Amino acid sequence: MNVVAAASSSLLILEFGLAALTWTPALDVAVARYSELAHVPPAPRTVTLIGLFDTIGVIGVVVGFWKPMAGVLAGSGFAALCGWILSRQISHGDRGSALVPYALFGSAAVALVVSRLMARS
């Protein structure tokens, strides 16, 4: 299970770590991507909160290597975020390859949660 935890952690750190860096109010790329995924433009405060959430989540994933419960909490948060994005995409008619990225990240988050819970046992 350590291999699964390491692989899923690496994927989540890569995706959400880079996302945390781009979620600053000055970057229009992040706002455009959010609008595309969620089908609603974000409020300025939302952009900052998402960046903060991503940063805290990445820290939780990293700390999860030593404290499995931190990884469980971070993975649960990322799974919820990915699930919300997927539900927004599906409800607005997105299909096929548009759903792949957050289905992958959501699956990695669930795998992280399961592997870290097994590490606690």
N, C-alpha and C positions, 0 to 999 in steps of 0.2 A: 504494500500500500504506500510505502514511502516514494516509490517511483511515480505512482499516480498523483500523489500530493505534490511532488516536485514539478511534474509536468503541468498540472493544472495551475499551480501557483505561478509558474513562469509565464504561462499564457495570460493569466489575469494581471500580473505585474506589468507585463509588456503593454497590454491594451489599456488598462486603466491608469497606469503610470504616465503613459504618453498623453492620455486624455486629460489627466489632471493638469498637465503642463499647458494644454491648449485652452482649458476652461477659464481663461481670464477675460474680463469684460472687453479688453482691447482687441481680442481676436474674433473677427467676423466669421472665420471658418467654423469655429465651434458653434456659433449661433446658427449658422446656415445648416450645419449637420444636425443639430438638435431639431430645428424646424422641419427638416426633411424626414427624420425618424419619427418624431412625435406628432407631426402634422399640426403643430401649434407653435407660434413663436414664443420664446421664453421671455419672461420678465427679467430686467437687469439683475435683480437679486437672485433669481433662479440660477443664472449662469455662475455666480459666485458660490452658491450653495452646492451645485453639482461638482464644481472643482474641489471644494472642501470635502464632500462626500467621497469622491474618487481618491483624494489624498489619504484620508483616514482609512479607507478600505485597503489601499495598497500597503499602508503601514501595518494594518491588521493581518494581511496575508503574510508579510515578512515576519512579523512577530509570531505568527502561527507555526513557524518552523521550530520555535522553542516552547511556545505556549499554545497547544492545539486549540483551546477554546477561542483564542483571538482569531485564528483562521476560520473557525466555524462561524463566528459572528460576521467576519468580513465576507466570507463566501455566501452567507445567507443574504446579506445586504446586496451583494452583486447579483445573486440569483433573482432577488425581488426586482431589482432595477432592470435586468434583462427581460424578465417576465412582463414587466410593465411596458417596456419598449416594444416587445413582440406583440402584446395585446393591442397596442395603439396601431402598429403596422397592419395587423390582420383586420382590425375593425375599419381601417381606411382602404382596404382592398389590396394591400401589398401581397404579393405571392412570389413563390420560387426563390430565386437567388437573393432577393432583397431581404429575406428572412434568415439567411445563412449566418451572417456575422453574429447577431445576438443570440441565435440558437446555439452556436458554438460556444460563445462566452458564458451563456447560461448553463450549458452542460458542463463546462469546466468548473463553474462555481459550485454546482451540485456535486461534482466529483470531489472537489476540495472539501466540501462539508462532510461528505461520507468518509473520505480518507482520514480527515482530522478527528472525526468522531470515533473511528476505529482505533486511532492512535491513542485516544484517551482510555480505551478499555484495557 
